[in-house]
């Protein structure tokens, strides 16, 4: 039986250099627990993690992506968003999946 780390190593070998760079950024962001461009403000969007400069919650972007929206769709639908904002949102989601999934469920019930 191979370990998860061995599986990751095999998968990394299959990636292009640009894909490896993306994965490296994900790992760096997740390991540092820093999420530039993401903020939580008491009283704004129920305290949910949002994109700075906006009131767009991360859970909303994740929910839209899960429903089939592409990054291009999101950038067109939310003109104040930048591509970097989406990268930050995805990194936050990967590190806080349970929190974001819970917020999606809470908001579906409303």
C-alpha positions in Angstrom: 0.0 0.0 0.0 1.4 3.4 -1.0 1.3 6.4 1.3 -0.5 9.5 0.4 2.8 11.3 0.1 4.0 8.7 -2.4 0.8 9.1 -4.4 1.2 12.9 -4.5 4.8 12.4 -5.7 3.6 10.2 -8.6 0.9 12.7 -9.5 3.4 15.6 -9.4 5.5 13.8 -12.0 2.5 13.8 -14.4 2.0 17.6 -14.2 3.5 20.2 -16.5 5.8 22.8 -15.0 3.1 25.5 -15.0 0.7 23.1 -13.2 3.4 22.3 -10.7 3.8 26.0 -10.0 0.1 26.3 -9.3 0.2 23.4 -6.9 3.3 24.9 -5.2 1.3 28.1 -4.6 -1.6 26.1 -3.2 0.7 24.3 -0.8 2.4 27.6 0.2 -0.9 29.3 0.8 -2.4 26.4 2.7 0.7 25.8 4.8 1.1 29.5 5.8 -2.6 29.9 6.7 -2.3 33.4 5.2 -5.0 34.4 3.0 -4.2 37.8 1.5 -7.3 39.3 -0.1 -9.7 37.5 2.3 -11.1 39.1 5.4 -13.8 38.4 8.0 -15.5 41.5 9.4 -18.0 41.1 12.2 -21.4 42.4 11.0 -20.5 42.2 7.3 -22.1 39.2 5.4 -22.7 37.5 8.7 -19.0 37.4 9.5 -18.3 35.2 6.5 -14.9 35.2 4.8 -15.2 37.8 2.0 -13.1 39.2 -0.8 -11.5 42.4 0.4 -12.9 45.6 -1.2 -16.2 43.7 -1.6 -19.0 42.0 0.2 -18.6 38.9 -1.9 -18.4 35.9 0.4 -16.0 33.0 -0.4 -18.9 30.5 0.0 -20.9 32.2 -2.7 -18.0 31.9 -5.2 -17.4 28.3 -4.3 -21.1 27.5 -4.6 -21.2 29.1 -8.0 -18.1 27.2 -9.1 -19.7 23.9 -7.8 -22.8 24.7 -9.9 -20.7 25.0 -13.0 -19.6 28.6 -13.2 -16.2 29.1 -14.7 -13.7 31.7 -13.4 -14.5 33.7 -16.5 -18.2 33.6 -15.7 -17.5 34.8 -12.1 -15.2 37.6 -13.3 -17.9 38.8 -15.7 -20.7 38.5 -13.1 -18.7 40.4 -10.5 -16.8 43.2 -12.2 -15.1 44.2 -9.0 -13.3 40.8 -8.8 -9.9 40.1 -10.1 -8.4 36.8 -11.1 -6.1 37.0 -8.0 -9.2 37.3 -5.8 -10.5 34.0 -7.1 -7.1 32.3 -6.4 -7.3 33.6 -2.9 -10.8 32.4 -2.5 -9.9 28.9 -3.7 -6.9 28.8 -1.4 -9.1 29.8 1.5 -11.7 27.2 0.6 -9.0 24.4 0.4 -7.8 25.3 3.9 -11.3 25.9 5.4 -13.5 23.5 3.5 -15.7 22.5 6.4 -16.4 26.2 7.2 -17.3 27.1 3.6 -19.4 23.9 3.0 -21.3 24.7 6.2 -22.0 28.2 5.1 -23.2 27.0 1.7 -25.6 24.6 3.4 -26.8 27.4 5.8 -27.5 29.7 2.9 -29.3 27.1 0.8 -31.7 26.7 3.7 -32.6 30.4 3.7 
